[in-house]
Amino acid sequence: MTAYDVILKKRNGGTLTDDEIKFIVNGFVKGEITDYQMAAFLMATWFRKMDPRERAVLTVCMLESGKKIELSEIKKIKVDKHSTGGVGDGVSLSLAPIVAACGIPVPMMSGRGLGHTGGTLDKLESIPGFSVELTKERIIEILKTVGVLIMGQTDDIVPADKKMYALRDVTATVDSLDLISASIMSKKLAEGMDALLLDVKTGKGAFMQKYEDSVALAKSMIEIGENLGKKMLALITDMNQPLGEAVGNALEIIQSIEILKGRGPADIVKLVKIESAYMVMLGGQAKDFDEAQKKVEKVIADGSALEIYRKMIEAQNGDGRVIDDYSIFPQAREIIAVESQEEGYIADIDAMGVGISTLMLGAGRETKESKIDYAVGAMLKKKVGDYVKKGEKLADFYVNDKRRWADARAKFLNSYTFSKEKPQVPPLVYSLVDINKVEKLNIAR
């Protein structure tokens, strides 16, 4: 068996055997299969897809490519959340401390930037000193004392995914149902969680732009998790426009702190509370959604969620003073207002276009080697459905390197569509998905 044989078989639409999938994954981890061969395999998989058995085998092979975190000594139900990513999607940053404040351990393994979106780890690393690399002993210690952590993959946890993840980011193979399912679930299964809430984005700024594809992805991951004994739920949420106001690493951390101070943009605040409540239910700390929501509201109002956030930052070697002093974050040299060139109702905001405009300034990665500029990004001032006059501010951009500013500004402005009539605003949450059904929620922003 050779890598060429496996790539050719999948390129031609063949169904891979268990041994063939194991061969390609293990060979890549050992360095016997090159980056360019794996890139070809990823692209063949993107085009030809996998059936449920292939997908499950790929997940298990990736999981078994390294070690697992053993958390059995922590007796409570351990709950995690994963989002498929979107522009301004910093929900996890506020949600994790809220759920921990409700008495549920949250071991969260997150990733770096993918395509046009920022990664949770990149955002957290805008906090001076913050470390996403933790030993297994330190993971257990933090979960016992603080109740929550957000970590990256160590070299020995799902190394296959870590290597494949970096390649997918730069080879346009991110938005594959099969690869996303295996990537997410291999990491989640390795981190020792008992239950998982999935936030599967849908819309123009999501990797899955069609609602039906987002539901299919949710079902795929739920099936993998449930078959391996995990409690699974998924929400299908909107990414037809950016979430919240902040797009960029330090800016999104500041926004997440503001949410825990009882402030923050209405749409992301609402989603944080909804998703936190479902996690409280998964963790067995509430009998229904209403009870869970009351617990979520309480830990925000009494400041305990904010204090958990501070303790998590300090436990991971970050500067906890950022909770009270935002000047400690990296600062941009300039703040440049971008004004509307048109008048009318905002009919559409291309979230992907907005994300790319900040990526061009250094907020994201264009290649594996790209360096993140934590200070840059944008603070959006208007949403779909708002009426805007010509010359009215659409956003403030935080800029360091102006060499690509003209292109970034043009990309941003081209992301807005205007109309004379007030448009219908898409819901914030479309559906709840579990192993048995898809329930329409249609929760407004």
C-alpha positions in Angstrom: 0.0 0.0 0.0 1.2 3.5 -0.9 0.0 7.0 -0.3 -0.4 7.4 -4.0 -2.8 4.3 -4.1 -5.0 5.7 -1.2 -5.1 9.2 -2.7 -6.0 7.9 -6.2 -8.7 5.6 -4.8 -10.4 8.5 -2.9 -9.9 10.9 -5.8 -11.8 8.4 -8.0 -14.6 8.2 -5.6 -13.7 4.9 -3.9 -14.6 3.9 -0.4 -11.5 3.5 1.8 -11.0 0.5 4.0 -10.2 0.8 7.7 -6.6 -0.2 7.0 -6.2 2.4 4.2 -7.4 5.2 6.5 -5.2 4.1 9.3 -2.2 3.9 6.9 -2.7 7.5 5.6 -3.2 9.0 9.1 -0.4 7.1 10.9 2.0 7.6 8.0 1.4 11.4 8.1 2.0 11.5 11.8 5.3 9.6 11.5 6.5 11.8 8.7 6.4 8.9 6.1 3.7 10.7 4.2 4.5 14.3 3.1 2.6 17.5 3.5 1.9 17.6 -0.2 0.5 14.0 -0.2 -1.7 14.7 2.8 -2.9 18.0 1.1 -3.8 15.9 -2.0 -5.7 13.4 0.3 -7.6 16.2 2.0 -8.6 17.8 -1.3 -9.7 14.4 -2.6 -11.8 13.9 0.5 -13.3 17.4 0.2 -14.5 16.5 -3.4 -15.4 12.8 -3.0 -16.5 12.8 0.7 -16.7 9.9 3.1 -19.5 7.7 4.3 -20.4 7.4 8.0 -18.1 4.4 8.5 -15.1 6.1 6.9 -15.8 9.2 8.9 -16.0 7.2 12.2 -12.8 5.3 11.4 -11.0 8.6 10.5 -12.1 10.1 13.9 -10.9 7.0 15.9 -7.6 6.8 14.0 -6.9 10.5 14.7 -7.9 10.0 18.3 -5.6 7.0 18.7 -2.6 8.8 17.0 -1.7 10.2 20.5 -2.5 10.2 24.2 -5.8 11.0 25.9 -6.4 13.2 29.0 -7.7 11.1 31.8 -10.2 13.1 34.0 -12.0 10.3 35.8 -10.9 11.6 39.2 -13.1 14.6 38.6 -16.4 13.0 39.4 -18.8 15.7 38.1 -20.1 15.7 34.5 -17.5 17.5 32.4 -19.1 19.6 29.6 -17.5 21.3 26.7 -18.7 23.4 23.8 -17.4 23.8 20.3 -18.3 26.3 17.6 -17.6 25.7 13.9 -16.4 29.3 13.8 -17.5 32.6 12.4 -16.6 36.2 12.3 -16.8 37.8 15.8 -17.7 34.4 17.3 -16.1 34.8 20.8 -18.9 33.1 22.6 -16.7 30.5 24.3 -14.7 33.1 26.0 -17.6 34.3 28.1 -19.5 31.1 28.2 -16.8 28.9 29.7 -16.5 30.9 33.0 -20.3 31.2 33.2 -20.8 27.4 33.0 -17.9 26.8 35.5 -19.5 29.3 37.9 -22.7 27.1 37.8 -20.6 24.2 39.2 -19.8 22.4 36.0 -16.2 21.5 35.1 -15.3 22.8 31.6 -12.2 21.3 30.0 -12.1 23.2 26.7 -9.6 22.3 24.0 -9.7 25.0 21.2 -7.9 25.8 18.0 -6.2 28.6 16.2 -7.5 30.7 13.3 -9.1 28.9 10.4 -9.4 30.8 7.1 -11.2 34.1 7.6 -12.0 33.5 11.3 -9.9 34.1 14.4 -9.2 31.1 16.7 -10.0 31.1 20.4 -6.4 30.4 21.3 -5.1 33.4 19.2 -7.6 35.6 21.0 -6.5 34.4 24.5 -2.9 34.9 23.6 -3.6 38.6 23.3 -3.6 38.5 27.1 0.0 39.1 28.2 1.5 35.9 29.5 -1.5 33.7 28.8 -0.4 30.1 28.1 -2.5 27.6 26.2 0.0 24.8 26.8 -0.7 22.8 29.9 0.5 19.6 31.4 -2.0 16.9 32.2 -1.2 17.4 35.9 -1.9 21.1 35.6 -5.1 20.5 33.7 -6.5 18.4 36.6 -5.3 21.0 39.1 -7.0 23.9 37.3 -10.2 22.0 36.9 -10.3 21.2 40.6 -9.5 24.7 41.8 -10.9 27.0 39.1 -13.4 24.7 37.2 -12.5 25.8 33.7 -9.5 26.0 31.3 -9.1 26.7 27.6 -6.1 24.9 26.2 -4.4 24.0 22.9 -3.5 20.6 21.7 -0.2 19.3 23.1 2.1 17.5 20.7 1.0 14.1 22.1 -2.8 14.8 22.0 -4.3 14.0 18.6 -1.1 14.8 16.8 -2.8 13.8 13.5 -5.4 16.5 13.8 -2.8 19.1 14.8 -0.9 18.5 11.6 -3.9 18.1 9.4 -5.6 21.2 10.9 -2.6 23.4 9.9 -2.7 22.1 6.3 -6.5 22.4 6.0 -6.2 26.1 6.9 -4.1 26.9 3.9 -5.4 24.4 1.3 -9.1 25.5 1.2 -10.2 22.2 2.7 -11.6 23.6 6.0 -15.3 23.3 5.0 -15.5 19.6 4.6 -18.2 17.9 6.7 -16.1 14.8 7.0 -12.8 16.6 8.0 -14.6 19.0 10.4 -16.4 16.1 12.1 -13.3 14.0 12.6 -11.2 17.0 13.6 -13.6 18.3 16.2 -14.7 15.0 17.7 -11.2 13.5 17.9 -10.1 16.5 20.0 -13.2 16.5 22.1 -13.0 12.7 22.8 -9.3 13.1 23.7 -9.9 15.8 26.3 -12.0 13.7 28.7 -15.3 15.4 28.4 -18.6 13.6 29.1 -21.0 15.9 27.2 -20.7 18.4 24.4 -22.7 21.3 23.0 -22.0 22.1 19.4 -22.6 25.5 17.9 -22.8 24.9 14.2 -22.9 28.1 12.2 -24.8 28.6 9.0 -24.9 31.4 6.5 -22.5 33.4 4.3 -19.8 33.8 6.9 -19.9 30.2 8.0 -17.9 27.2 6.6 -21.3 25.5 6.1 -23.2 28.2 4.2 -26.4 26.2 3.6 -28.7 25.4 6.5 -29.1 21.8 5.3 -25.3 21.3 5.3 -25.1 22.7 8.8 -27.7 20.3 10.1 -25.9 17.4 8.3 -22.6 18.4 10.1 -24.4 18.6 13.4 -25.9 15.2 12.9 -22.6 13.7 11.8 -20.8 14.9 15.0 -23.7 13.9 17.3 -23.7 10.4 15.8 -20.0 10.0 16.4 -20.2 11.3 20.0 -23.4 9.4 21.0 -21.9 6.1 19.6 -18.9 6.6 21.9 -21.1 7.2 25.0 -21.1 11.0 25.1 -24.2 13.3 25.6 -24.5 15.5 22.6 -26.6 18.6 21.6 -26.2 21.0 18.8 -27.6 24.5 18.0 -27.7 25.8 14.4 -26.9 29.5 14.7 -26.7 32.4 12.2 -23.5 33.6 10.6 -25.1 35.8 7.8 -23.5 38.8 9.5 -20.8 39.1 12.1 -21.7 38.3 15.7 -21.3 41.0 18.3 -19.3 44.2 17.5 -15.7 43.1 17.9 -13.7 41.4 15.1 -10.1 40.8 16.2 -8.2 39.2 18.9 -7.7 41.6 21.8 -10.9 43.4 20.9 -12.9 40.1 21.2 -11.4 39.4 24.6 -12.4 42.8 25.8 -15.9 42.2 24.5 -16.0 38.9 26.4 -15.1 40.6 29.6 -17.8 43.3 29.0 -20.4 40.5 28.6 -19.5 39.2 32.1 -19.8 42.7 33.5 -23.4 42.7 32.3 -22.7 44.7 29.2 -21.9 43.8 25.6 -23.7 43.7 22.3 -27.3 42.3 22.5 -26.9 39.5 19.9 -23.8 37.9 21.4 -25.0 38.3 24.9 -28.2 36.5 24.0 -26.3 33.6 22.4 -23.9 33.3 25.3 -26.8 33.0 27.7 -28.7 30.5 25.6 -25.7 28.2 25.0 -24.6 28.5 28.6 -28.1 27.3 29.7 -27.9 24.2 27.5 -24.5 23.4 28.9 -25.9 23.7 32.4 -28.6 21.2 31.4 -26.1 18.8 29.9 -24.1 19.0 33.1 -27.1 17.9 35.1 -27.4 21.2 37.1 -30.9 22.1 35.9 -34.0 20.1 35.1 -35.1 22.4 32.3 -34.0 25.4 30.2 -35.8 28.0 32.3 -34.0 26.8 35.5 -30.7 26.7 33.7 -31.2 30.3 32.4 -31.9 31.6 35.9 -28.6 30.1 37.1 -26.8 31.7 34.2 -28.3 35.1 34.9 -27.4 34.8 38.6 -23.7 34.1 38.1 -23.4 37.0 35.7 -25.3 39.4 38.0 -23.4 38.5 41.2 -20.0 38.7 39.5 -18.9 35.1 40.1 -18.5 34.3 36.4 -16.2 37.3 36.0 -14.2 36.2 39.0 -13.9 32.7 37.5 -12.6 34.3 34.2 -9.9 36.2 36.2 -8.9 33.1 38.0 -8.7 31.1 34.8 -6.5 33.8 33.2 -4.2 33.8 36.2 -4.1 30.0 36.5 -2.9 29.9 32.8 -0.1 32.5 33.6 -2.0 35.4 32.1 -2.2 38.9 33.6 -5.5 39.0 35.4 -5.4 42.8 35.6 -6.8 42.9 32.1 -10.2 42.3 33.6 -10.1 45.8 35.0 -7.5 47.6 32.8 -7.9 47.2 29.0 -4.7 49.3 28.4 -2.7 46.2 29.3 -3.7 44.6 26.0 -1.6 45.2 22.8 -2.6 48.6 21.4 -3.0 49.7 17.8 -1.2 52.8 16.5 -4.3 54.2 14.8 -8.1 53.9 15.0 -9.6 54.8 11.6 -13.3 55.4 11.1 -14.9 53.8 8.0 -18.0 55.7 6.9 -20.8 54.5 4.7 -20.7 55.4 1.0 -24.4 54.9 0.7 -27.7 55.6 2.4 -30.4 53.1 3.2 -31.2 50.1 5.3 -28.4 47.6 5.7 -29.8 44.6 3.8 -26.8 42.3 4.1 -23.3 42.1 5.7 -21.0 39.6 4.2 -19.4 38.3 7.3 -16.6 36.5 5.4 -15.7 39.8 3.7 -15.5 41.6 7.0 -13.3 38.8 8.4 -11.0 39.0 5.4 -10.7 42.7 5.7 -9.3 42.3 9.3 -7.2 39.3 8.2 -5.5 41.6 5.6 -4.4 43.9 8.4 -2.9 41.0 10.4 -5.8 39.8 12.6 -5.7 36.3 11.1 -3.5 33.9 9.2 -3.1 33.7 5.4 -0.4 31.0 5.6 0.7 28.6 8.3 3.7 30.9 9.1 1.7 34.1 9.4 2.1 36.1 12.6 -1.0 37.4 14.3 -1.2 41.1 15.2 -3.3 40.9 18.4 -4.1 44.6 18.5 -5.7 45.0 15.1 -9.4 44.5 14.1 -12.6 46.3 13.8 -15.5 47.5 16.1 -18.7 47.3 14.1 -21.3 50.0 14.7 -24.2 48.8 12.5 -26.2 45.6 12.0 -28.5 44.2 9.3 -31.8 46.2 9.5 -30.2 49.4 10.7 -30.8 52.6 8.7 -27.6 54.4 7.7 -27.0 57.8 6.2 -24.2 58.5 3.8 -21.1 59.5 5.8 -22.3 57.7 8.9 -19.8 55.5 10.7 -19.9 51.8 9.9 -16.9 50.7 12.0 -13.7 51.8 13.7 -10.7 49.9 12.4 -7.7 49.3 14.7 -4.6 49.5 12.5 -0.9 49.1 12.8 0.5 48.3 9.3 -1.2 50.6 6.7 0.3 49.0 3.6 -2.9 47.1 2.9 -5.3 49.5 4.4 -6.8 50.7 1.1 -7.5 47.1 0.0 -8.9 46.2 3.5 -11.1 49.2 3.5 -12.5 48.4 0.1 -13.1 44.8 1.0 -15.0 45.9 4.1 -17.2 48.4 2.3 -17.9 45.9 -0.4 -19.2 43.6 2.3 -22.3 45.8 2.9 -25.4 45.8 0.8 -28.1 48.5 1.1 -31.8 48.6 0.3 -34.6 51.2 0.4 -36.9 48.8 2.2 -36.2 47.4 5.7 -35.0 43.8 5.3 -36.0 40.8 7.3 -33.3 40.0 9.8 -32.3 36.3 10.0 -32.9 34.6 13.4 -30.0 34.2 15.9 -30.7 30.5 16.5 -32.4 28.4 13.9 -32.7 24.9 15.4 -31.8 22.5 18.2 -30.5 19.1 17.1 -30.1 15.9 19.1 -29.6 12.3 18.2 -33.3 11.8 17.5 -34.6 15.1 15.9 -34.2 18.6 14.6 -36.4 21.1 16.5 -37.0 24.5 14.9 -36.4 27.3 17.4 -36.1 30.5 15.2 -34.9 32.7 18.1 -34.7 36.3 17.0 -31.6 38.4 17.6 
